Amino acid sequence: MLPKFSYVRATSLDEAVRLLSSDDGARVCAGGSDLLGCLRDQVFECSRVVSLTGIDGLRGIARTRDGGVRIGALTTIADVAADPTINQSYPGLAQAAGELASPQLRNQGTIGGNICQKPRCWYYRGDFDCLRKGGTTCHAVAGESEFHCILGGAGCFVVHPSDTAPALVALQATVRIAGRRGTRSVPMEEFYVLPNQDVRRETVLEPHEIVTEIVLPRPAAGMRSSYHKVRARGAWDFALAGVALALQFSGNRVTAGRVVLSGAAPTPWRSREAEEAIIGKQLDAATAAAAGRAAMEDAVPLRRNGYKIPLFQGVIEEALLAIGRA
Amino acid sequence: MRKEPGSRYYVEGIEVPETPEPRSEQEQWTQTEYVGKPRPRVDAYERVSGSAVYPSDTYLPRMLYGAILRCPHPHAVVKGVDTSEAEKMPGVRTVISAFTPDDRATQPHSELIHTTLFSTRCRYEGETVAAVAAETPYQAWDAVRAIQVDYDVLPFVSDERRALDPDAPKVHDEGNQVAPTDTYERGDVAQGFAEADVVLEEIYRAECEIHTPMELHGCVAKWDGDSLTVWESTQGVYNIQAGLAGALGLPLSKVRVVGHYMGGGFGSKLQAGKYTIIAALLAKKAARPVKLTLTREETYLAVGNRPASNMRLKAGVKQDGTLTALEYVGSGASGGYQAGGTSLLDWLVRDLYTCPNVRTELTNIYVNAGPARPMRGPGHPQCAWALDQMMDALAEAIGMDPVELRLKNVPTVSQARGGSPYTTTGLKQCLEEGAAAFRWKETRAAIAREGNTNHLRRGVGMAGGLWAGGAGGPPSTVIIKLFSDGSVNLNMGASDIGTGTKTVMAMVAAEELSVDPDAIQIEHADTGTTQFATASGGSKTVPTEAPAVRAAALDVKRQLLDLAAGEMGVEASGLTLKDGKVVSIDDPSQEREITALRSLRRRRSITGVGYRGPNPQGKAVNPFAAQFCEVEVNTRTGEVKILRFLAAHDSGRVMNRLTYQNQVFGGITMGIGLAMTEARVLDGDQTGKMVNKNWHDYKLPTALDVPADMTCVPIELEDPEANSVGAKGLGEPATIPTAAAVANAVYHATGVRITNTPITPMRLAQALADARKGE
């Protein structure tokens, strides 16, 4: 059962920001597919739901003047997955969007909501004392940690659930944010917060701030991107291990680019070790395997997620070999 | 027939039938017009359009909503319940708990243990502590949250593998073993192992699964004076009636249970829940109807599960494929109360393959978790997971084809029943015809030829199976009314749990009465208006009810032909029914529309009664199966794609080709859940609470986990001895071999044997990595 809350459908960004600022218990609602679950599970208090669906201009995909693309925060995941420009210029993002959740949720969920999701940790979502909820312990440490992180954990060991976020980090996207003090832009790579910085939040967003759009830069020449995801079942599931690639090629050789992991860490996790292992090289079997090993060098599994090390090695190898052939 | 005296004018001149004796077995159908053909469900429109009224769709005037406060701890003593705040909240009409005076009803967990409705010692997370009825569901839940409970939290044990350790916390003060270990023995296993050329031993485990039917457990309860009516989502209205009457001390006649539509049960809706009794008590106390539907989370905790099963199997085989010995040690988690933690967990070892020397032992163990309930083929899919993986390993060890090894050991009698013959056994045909249709040999040869060295590896696997039930049997009483306009009313007590029972029964009645099945109106699953039937479970609904329906239809037919004989001047034995007409067998030009029979028009209707006769003496009636599948495994990631499934089933006569196929595909889907995705996860090392009690974290297979290429091959053996329609059960056998077949295919593809369900990428990626290290 949902708790008691008031519902306000804002008609402008200013109004939405004002509604968020004037109530400590206010929460943003875009598609609602994550918020409603959080409310039902009583993950956090919520006295006011501020819907963004009445605000013009937050939806849609358009070319920017410098040849990039802007995606309104309320654009549905289904629209992102199907968009011809995104499929052509940023296939990694289209693949990530298409692999996400289920058709119903892709029709309902938005790209802005997707990158702002709350963690799916079952201790966080469930009826448990939890550091991230203001409690004293992280039950994942001595508990059922099969879906938890192997990199970047400190005190709290959630993984970030988004599939689109690692693709956006790899593609060097920027997030546009509106708030009480106007608007600001944050590179996707700097949008997320690790538990050792602040265990109570996942992003740099202030409570009064709203993601309004995501801007992708024009793809560099020779850019290829992809997203690979392994999950416990065929649909409606988050990544056990995923990898977003955005690599620049010169001939067969990788000249630059990013390797970003999902299902590995409390944030989308850029593996500089894997990037180093491939830049300047051709993606042959040995290089792909070496990159997989390099990505896992610093991994520290918990009691139940040791499988993630061979799994990440496997999916990274698979993704690199596939993009090398593309 | 007897003539009524003239004083009773309203029946004057009308022949009134006496209730007939149970009829002798009828001849089997040779040619059929309806039975066995593909026929869409009689209630398809209602189900798909949403106009079918399920218990969860039932709304009564002035109805209140109930909600239950459940213990959040796996083991705790309730020292006090303070409901004073809750009682004052808006909309709240009544609150009951172990500490309110009038709520002492007990619930039988077994013959030995009765507990009060609201426990003061909670033995599992989700035990009922208090309940509220309020004007709206939100008010009820707000009130539940306002109830203060003083718990004394006790140490718990979640894992049945540790529960018998001397220092394990005691679920019940007498100890954690539910009953003495159950043993079975035939022959001499030591001798059998001595005769074997190869002896293998392996430990298998099947994780706990939750039924999770689409429709939540729940009911609506309404009192009229001292009579209670309950609309319940159930597999058997008479079981609910008995449960309510027993708990509330009511005569059966005062309890009416209605269960027309229901959204799935799989064994978890065979009995009255505590929630059923709570709803009745709340309704009584509030003097208003009460609807009580559990939340999805509650159903994960408190209404049953397929228990976790641990199985150690040692098997001996001769080089020629003769099984010499099977030794099997199983244990299972009963949960917080006595339940079937090891029900039928050794049956396949005892009975599926020929083996002279068998020894099994089963130990049922208490843990602090929700009690088990039967789930689609209790014990069997788990036992198949062990036995049929072992058969695969034995076949490889002696260099024999897995199908050949099974064919070498097909029994003709039920070994576990002291050698009783089966009325029919199609195991051999299932194996042979299934393998041929699957192209088993050709596919294995092709995979071997291609070398299978790529990182994407193909494999095929198969498993055999039988179901210990599936015979059906008495009692069942069915009434059929033929109206003077030729339409038919079929009245039966059985529930249609989504399997197509109503459709099959309409087809059976239509077959005998030669009317269109659409002309048959079905009234069912209502203790107030239909006759006694056992619950729909155990794959016995068709073999139980179809013969009773046939008998009732034949009773109508006999009376109708008697009436027609008088009018047409032809012996009844020379008449038959065809397309709504009475027709002379010898002279088809002599015919009369049923609606033109004057005596029927005067009498308005003919009522026929049918009973389910006894099963054959000294013979076993069981369904058999063999399933085959092909997989592709990504050895880098441990991802398994099931490419195709083929299921050959001997369930006797096919009654409706469409619902037959539905059952088989549904069974395979559920078996894929066991094999690939499903497992209850308890936080056993810390809080003992379930962490995945929702449809996202508890992973049922999705459409993308089930192959589009599924084939159903019915092995239709004539079985005149089984019952008068020759059908055996199908629902459970359809899910029994599935998981083992998948595991065998994964092994064939990778050389890695996963002995613990489910075969997730997590488990397989690790196992493949370990195997690479070992190379």
Interface residues (C-beta under 8 A of the other chain):
Chain A: M1 L2 K4 S102 R120 W122 Y123 G126 D127 F128 H139 A142 G143 E144 E146 V230 R231 A232 R233 G234 A235 W236 D237 L240 A241 N305 G306 Y307 I309 P310 L311 Q313 G314 V315 E317 E318
Chain B: P72 P137 Y138 W141 D142 T295 H455 N634 T635 R636 T637 G638 E639 M676 T677 V681 L682 D683 D685 Q686 T687 K689 V691 N692 K693 H696 D697 K699 L700 P701 T702 A703 L704 D705 T760 P761 M762 R763 A765 Q766 L768 A769
